[in-house]
Amino acid sequence: MQAIRHRGACIARQARRSAPRPARRHASSNAEPVNESFGPGFWTTVGVMPACYFIYQASQPGKDGEAPWMTRKINEYRHWQETWEERNHLHTKAVEQAGFDRTLFLHAPENRNIDLRFPEAAQSSAARNIPAGSQVNIDHLVAHYRNLNLAEEERKAKKLAAQNE
């Protein structure tokens, strides 16, 4: 089987070699006429010339000394500049007011009275979220521990002074 296949491949190769080949055609010989049109550069040049003329005419002053057409078109959109200027001014005022309000709230005295619609609202949350002293006045307790802390600090200061002598 292998010998038949090998022999067949050899015969096919020889047949290809002996077959007449078509003549090669080179680009320089036998050139056919080509229909060439004007390129995009030509049409761009032709289009730019009248456009320049119309732009020049639009930039010249109108009759009776009125502003040129292009200037009038530009001035039609000038109101946007005024609108943005007004918006920026209002925004600046709002930011300044917010800063003033923030400093006012930061330096305001602490308000311990909280207005509730119903008194049960104070106990409606979990006990871990209730800060100490929110339901009972513990100012006297705070003062007591503050005094204890001051006394302890004085004792430490005296002990340190005695060691340094």
HELIX and SHEET records of a PDB file:
HELIX    1   1 GLN A    2  SER A   18  1                                  17    
HELIX    2   2 PRO A   40  ALA A   58  1                                  19    
HELIX    3   3 LYS A   63  GLY A   65  5                                   3    
HELIX    4   4 TRP A   69  GLU A   76  1                                   8    
HELIX    5   5 HIS A   79  LEU A  106  1                                  28    
HELIX    6   6 PRO A  119  GLN A  123  5                                   5    
HELIX    7   7 ALA A  127  ASN A  129  5                                   3    
HELIX    8   8 ASP A  139  ASN A  164  1                                  26    
END                                                                             
